[in-house]
Amino acid sequence: MSYKIKNFIDSELKKIKKPRILEFGVENGNSTKYFLNNIKSGKLISVDTTDCSNLFRNKQWVFLNCRDDNFKMVNSYLRYKLNIIFIDTTHTADHVEKIFYLYFKKLKINGFILIDDISWLPYCKDQYRNHSWVEKNNKETFFRMLEIYNSNKDKLDISFNFLDSGLCKVTKIKDKKLNLKNKIYYRKFIVKNILDLFKNFFSF
C-alpha cells in the first residue's frame, strides 16, 4: 500500500511544512506508517471501526475508533482544514461518493483526496488477481469519480495512478460547494457502434 502512495504523492507531501492528514482505514497500518514517517510537525488523524490504537505511539497521531461516515465525531477533531484525506475503507462507488462529499469541504485549497482501489485491471478474467466482485466495484468507483469531476470541473482537478490496484487523486482548486455528480452518456451503445461491433465480430 505505502509504495503506491509514495509513488503518487511523495514529492508533494515533502513540500508541506505542517501537513494535516485525515486517513480512513488503517488495517495493518502500512499507509499510517508512511504518513507518520513523512510528517515532522503535522498531524495525522486515522479512523477505523477496528481498534488500531496500539499500532503506533506517536504524539502526532490521533486514532478514532468509529465509522468513516460518523461526520459529527470526526469533525469534532478537525480544528484546521486538511492537506490530505485518504479514503481506504468500504470500496464501493456509493460509499466512496458519500465520504467524498462529506469531507471535501474540510480540505484546504490545493489539498487533495486520495481514493484507493480504482483500477479493475488486475482483477479482470485471467489477470493475476482475477476477482469479479472487486473488478466490478473498482470500475464503478473509477467512473463515479469521473462523473463527480464532470459536474465540478471548476472546483477540482483529478488524476489517476494505475499502479497495482490504483489510486485516484482529486485536488481542490476552489472553495465552493460541490454539485452532485453528472452522469456521462457514452456513445458506446449507439446504433452505429453496435453495428460496428457486429461487423468486426463476423469479419473473422
N, C-alpha and C positions, 0 to 999 in steps of 0.2 A: 504493500500500500504506500509506504512513505516514499519509495523511489518514484512512483507516479507523480506524487505531489511535488517532490523535489525537481523532477524533470520539467514541470509545468510552471511553477511559481517561485523557485528558489531565488532567482536574481531579484525579483520584485520584493520578496519578503525581506531580503537583506538590506534593502534601501529604506525600510520603515523603521524609524527610530524607536518608537514605543508601540509596537503592534498590539492591537486588541482583537482577539480572535474568539469566535464562538464556534464550538465543534459539536455537531450532533452525531453521536455514535462513537463509542470508544472500543468496545470488544477487547482485543488483546493489547491495545494501547500503541500500535505502531504509528499511527498519524499523530497521536497525542505526544509521543516521544519526539517526533520530528519537530512539531511546533515548539515544544518546551526547549529543545536544543537550539532553536533559532530565534528565541526572544530573550534579550538580555534584561530589558526593563519594562516589558509589556505585561499583558495579562491574557491568560487562556482560560476560558470557561468551557467545560465539557459536560455534555448532557447524555445520560443513558438510563434506560429502565433497569438495567443490571447494575448492581452496586460495584463500581470500579474504583472506589475511593482509596483503596490500599495499593493501587498500582504505582503511584508516584508520591514522593514527598517533596513538594516544591512550593515555595511561598507565592509564586506567580500563577499557580494553578488553583482553580475552584472547580469542584465536581458537584454536579446536581443530579440527584437520583430521581428522575422524573421523565415523563414523556416529552418529546420534542415539540408537540403542539400545546403544551401547557404554557401558553404565552404569558399568563399572569405571573407565574412563578419565575420563569426565565427572565422576563423583562424586569423584574424587581432587582436583578443583579446587573443589569445593563445601565450603568451610570453614565457611560460615554458611548458615542457612536463607534461602530466597529470598522476595522480594516478588512477583516476576512470572516466569512461564515462558511463552514464546511458541512455539507449535508451527506451523511452516510448512515442513514437509518433504514426505514422501510423503503425498499426500492420499487415503488410503483409510481406511475406517472401522476396519479391523483394525489398521492401523499406528498411527493416532491413539490408539486404545484402548490399545495396547501401551505407547506413550510416556507416555500419561496415567497409567497405573497404575505405571509405573517411577518417575516423578518427583514424583507428588503428595505423597509423604511428605517431600519436600525443601522444601515450602512452609511459610512461617510462617502462623499463624492470621491470617485476613483477607487473606492473599496470594491471588493468583489466577493461573489458567492461561488464556491466550488461545489459541484454536484458529482458524486461518484457514480460509476456504472451506467454510462450512457452508450457504450458500444456493445452491439449484439454480435459482432463478427466472430469472436472466439466461441460463441455458443450456437452457431449455426450447425446444421447437419454435417457430419463428417469433419468438423473442426475439433480442436484439442480439448474444448470444454463442452462439447455437444450437450445442450440442455434447452429444451423447447420453451419452458416457462421463463427462464432468465432471458433467452433470446427475445421473446415477446415483450417482456417488461422493459428491457433496456432500449429496445427500438421505440416503444411507446414514449418513454421518457425523453429520448433524443428529439422526437418530433414534437412533443409537448413543449419543450424548451424553444423550439423554432417558432411555434405558434405564439408563445408569450413574447418572444422577440419581435415577431411580425406586427404585433399591436403596440409595441413600445420602443420603436427604433430611435425615437428622440430622447429616450431616457436611459438606455442601456446599450452596451455592446456585448457581443457573445463570441466565444471561440471554443473549439473542441480539440481534445487530445485523444488519440485512439490507441495509446499505449495500453496493453493488457485489456482491462475491461472499460477503459476510457474515463475521461473527466470532461466536464463542461465548466467553463469559467464565464460568469456573467458580471460585467463591470458596470458600476453605476456612474452615469455621466450627468444626470440631472436629478435634483432632489424634488421630485414631483410624484404624486400618487400614480400608481400603475393602472393601466387599463387591463380589463380582463383579456384573456387570450383570444386571438382572432384565428379561426380555423382557416387553414390554407387548402385551397381546392386545386389539387394536382390534375394535370391533363392525362395522366396515365390511363384512365379508363374511358376516354372519349372514343367515339366510334372508329375514327381513323387509326388510332393507336392499337385498338383491339384487332382491327383488320390486319394491321402490320404484323402483330404477334402471330396471328394465324398464318399469314403469308410466309413468315420466316420459319414457322414450325413445319409447314408442309413442303418447304423447299428442300429439305434434306433428302 
